[in-house]
Amino acid sequence: YLDRFYGAMQIFIDKYYKETKPMQYSFLKAGLKLRHQIEKIKLK
């Protein structure tokens, strides 16, 4: 379920940020990846 939520979030962020704020977009993308990895570690 979480994976689906993250997927939807990323698609939305992709569409919105690529057009409006490319700099913040790459920043956010990195932040999301980091948080995703941390949650995976926590679940183990």
MOKAQUI-V537370 format. One record per residue. RES is the residue in three letters. SS is DSSP state (2 for helix, 1 for strand, 0 for the rest). PHI is phi in whole degrees, -180 to 180 (999 if undefined). PSI is psi as a letter, one per 40 degrees, with the letter a starting at -180 (* if undefined). Layout:
res:ss:phi:psi
RES:SS:PHI:PSI
RES:SS:PHI:PSI
This chain:
res:ss:phi:psi
TYR:0:999:d
LEU:2:-58:d
ASP:2:-60:d
ARG:2:-65:d
PHE:2:-62:d
TYR:2:-64:d
GLY:2:-61:d
ALA:2:-64:d
MET:2:-58:d
GLN:2:-67:d
ILE:2:-63:d
PHE:2:-64:d
ILE:2:-62:d
ASP:2:-53:d
LYS:2:-63:d
TYR:2:-72:d
TYR:2:-79:d
LYS:2:-57:d
GLU:2:-81:d
THR:2:-97:d
LYS:0:-135:g
PRO:2:-57:d
MET:2:-67:d
GLN:2:-64:d
TYR:2:-61:d
SER:2:-67:d
PHE:2:-64:d
LEU:2:-62:d
LYS:2:-57:d
ALA:2:-64:d
GLY:2:-62:d
LEU:2:-63:d
LYS:2:-59:d
LEU:2:-61:d
ARG:2:-62:d
HIS:2:-61:d
GLN:2:-65:d
ILE:2:-61:d
GLU:2:-67:d
LYS:2:-63:d
ILE:2:-65:d
LYS:2:-61:d
LEU:2:-69:d
LYS:0:-68:*
